[in-house]
């Protein structure tokens, strides 16, 4: 084996998920930052030497993406000498009147092209001394745990001057695809078992999705009274603060939609052993947690169900999200609809001043808009919740896609969620119907499919059935039972003989971008000839 082959290995499932979800044009922007203010003003040489030691110590920081012999993307680790020679480090002198606090608050990651490198560093100086260090890390090679680890190391060396940069016992290659393969297969099977009969998706409203969607966002600083009350409420319920926020979101969705069993999406770091928390690597994976709720659940009951479900999911271990979503999308288990969770929630807290990217400093309320490429196969939710705790504030951010913001403005959804958290904290015996939020308008027109769990909009369903230009008329019927061999039926009349399998494929592709519809489980096909008035 040559040295080049020895330093190249297959991507792990978390990295493969990035390949699946991000376009090549998006790769450089998929970066995370480590921002370290250095009021002590270390010399540029010390900062450069420390960053060089970090790169030397962590294979992930000496990595890039390369094509393997079969054309697949692989992770390549360059040798220490090459990494030291090619270190991307520069300095930028700040104006004398620059407000450092505001400057640090506004810093975000710079683009990092993973085909060339994993990290770049910029040291911001004043009068030649370093005042702020910015590391930008490619998200292909580092996750949030890596981010916090690097922050602690940099801060320790540059400010406390009592921490050495040491090489961890586990490196990026220890998490390569070939080494993890047996465990990943077993764990992915466990997720399949959990999700096989879970609701397929949560429909807030029927809509035809555009290739790029406008996302409405609302953010606020959580009231201090609620921040202080949350830990005690969590202890009283026997759960974590994360569970309180997740439960409140689940109850809000129940109130909006009338659904009580649902799936939510969250991020798991896939680290269970202490040594794994000292490794820089990309191990963050999307996990889809099914919660079996009931109409008469109290808030305390729902919190217990969420806590138990989350623990069960976290105990499974590293898995393959891409393979799992592909399995759920196979025709034999699709149950007529693409898989999409009810909401996405991420909860984090600062450690020693480290910040996650794209999270404000919690200095008040704001609303803004973003755009997002639509990808029906990625398992993305229409409601995304982020809770971030800083030492001086907790920030709540919502990102809401069109089917939901078309029903209720993002700012009002933010207020509804805060009200649900307050109700959960103060009245854990309350139910979803007691939550201080209104049902979404137009819910009465939606029809529940008992097989897929999807809410069907009659007008949207008729548009789906007429999506093929050969169809001249169609009507659908809901199943009368709940068995897995039953489902929505449709009588379809075409202007010429058509192949049923081909028509189902047409419907399947169209349904991915049509909320409020399912592909019929059974088609009754007939065609009208020229003399048939139909």
ZITA-V137726 format. One line per field, one symbol per residue. psi: psi as a letter, one per 20 degrees, with the letter a starting at -180 (. if undefined). burial: + if it has 9 or more other ideal C-beta (glycine too) atoms within 8 Angstrom, else -. A space follows every 10 residues. Layout:
psi: ???
burial: ???
This chain:
psi: prhghhjprq qrhghhhghg iprhhighim qqqopoqmhi lqqhhggghg ghhghhhohh ikrrprprhj iqprppoqrh ggghhjpnpr qppqqhjpoh ghgghiprqq qooiihrhqq pppprpkiqp hppoppppih iqahggghgh ggggggghgh kjpqoqprhp rhhijqghhi gghggghhhh hghhihjqpg rpohqqqppr hpqpppqqqq ppphhhghhg ghggghikar hghgggghgg hghgggijqh prpqprppik phqhhhijpo rojpqpqoop porqhjprhg ghgggggggg ggghigapan hghghhghiq hijhkiqqpp rhrpppprqq okiqqqqkpr jklaqqqrqr qpppnhjikq riopppppor hiqppppqpp rghgihhpqh hhhghgghhh ghggghmiiq rhhipmqqqq qjhhiqppoi gijqpppggh ghhghjhpii phqqqqpqqi ajqijrapqp opprjrpqph ggghgggghh hhjoqkrqpq hppoprqpah ioi.
burial: ------++++ +++++++++- -+----++-+ ++++++++-- -+-+-+++-+ ++++++++++ ++++++-+-- ---++++++- -+++--+-+- +--+-----+ --++--+-++ -+++--++++ ++++++--++ ++++++++++ ++++++++++ +++++++++- --+-+--+-+ +++-+++--+ --+++-++-+ ++-++--+++ +++++++-+- --+-++++++ ++---++-++ --++--+-+- ++++++++++ +++++++-++ ++++++++++ +---++++++ ++++++++++ +-+---++++ +++++++-++ -++--+-+++ +++++++++- ---+++++++ ++++++++-+ --+++++-+- -+----+--- ---+-++-+- ++++++++-+ --++++++++ +++++-++-+ --++-+++++ +++++--+-+ ++--+-+--+ --+--+--+- +++++++--+ +++++-++-- +--+-+-++- -----+++++ ++++---+-- --++-+++-+ ++-+++++++ +-+-+-++-- ----
